[in-house]
Amino acid sequence: MALAVEIATTALAVAGMGYFLAALVAAWAFLVQRRKMLRSTPAFAPGVSVMKSLKGFDPGMLDAFRSHCTQEYAGDYELLFGVSSMDDPAVVAVQQLKAEFPARTIHLIACPERLGTNGKVSTLAQLAPHARYEYLLINDSDITAGPRYLEQVMSCFAREDVGLVTALYRGQAHGTLASRMEALGIATDFQASVLLSKMVEGGLHYGLGSTLAVRRAALEKAGGLIALVNHLADDYEMGARVDKAGYRVELSAAVVETAVPAYRWRGFVEHQLRWLRTVRDARPGGYAGLLLTHGLAWALLNVVASGVSPVSLWLLAMSFFLRIGLAMTVGAEVLGDRQVLALLWLLPVRDVIAIGLWVAGFAGNTIVWRGERFALRDGKLEKVT
């Protein structure tokens, strides 16, 4: 048994090193591509309706809203905020935003109907008819964007075959160790896997919830927002449907920032399991491949299994330096995440925990979202009573 464990962890550690190298190549390729995109941004600035579904008030939300009101964008744009009830605490934040930016077109719209189990998409489906422009841009309430965000995203539509544009993101941790752990995972694991899938699959074939900018024609051909009201991974599903409808999904040069809540450990585990089970449901092959992304943890386990053999120490050293290199390249260079360097000491701990969470991802299809329990079947949510 001990020999079998040693052989298995050796193989997984070597495979993990291969993953780290491939992800590094993908990150470097994207950096080269992004520099070209930033040097030659097309002068294409169509009107765009920015739509946000709101529920509750979070610290930093108002600053995130402000970042959308100070865009250096040559075209016209409007901000549409949807709430299920005018008693929602987020209403006050939108009213303050309107007072601060009277020249900006900002609309607060009540969207009381619950069209499906996904409340966010239900609100967005009711917002869309109020949007003035041909292009819609959907992102979460906690997204903070740079001043050239709209320019960098919308310029991608200069190509007529582009139907949807998305963007990478980094997480801003708040207070707790679990929050820092999640922000580190976003920067060093998830975004690295996005860049690798882009390289391996010859482009993106799904969307990221940080930014979903879409042509109305492409969205309608893909079934519209109403087709997504029961889906958990609405961002992934929208991009996949636009791709299947014959349009390109483009990754923009923009990087945005999302606020990571001050999770306690239970909240962290629930959020990770929700994400893992969503990936397992949407991309089973990709989920299996996640096993290879934890090369540093496998190298650590190999040291134990082999009785601290010289080969295991060599594997650990190589895995460690490749893991650090990937974290700094994607986290610091690609995403501009200033937290990464200070959190590098957490990488071995996070990688070991991630293996346990990956295994737990197989143990059922129940997820917790916004305090409610759902069963996930074929990408759709079913309320658990």
GISUL-V646057 format. One line per field, one symbol per residue. burial: # if it has 9 or more other ideal C-beta (glycine too) atoms within 8 Angstrom, else .. A space follows every 10 residues. Layout:
BEGIN
burial=???
END
This chain:
BEGIN
burial=....##..## .######### ########## #..#..##.. #...###### #####..#.# ##.######. #.#.#.#### ####...#.# #.######.. #....##### #...###### ########.. #.#.#####. #####..### #######... .######### ####.#.### #########. #########. ...#.##### ######.##. ##..#..##. ########## ###.#.#### ##.####### ..#...#### ####.##### ##...##..# ########## ###.##.... .##.##.### .######### #####.#.## ..##.###.# #####.##.# #....####. ...###..## ##...
END
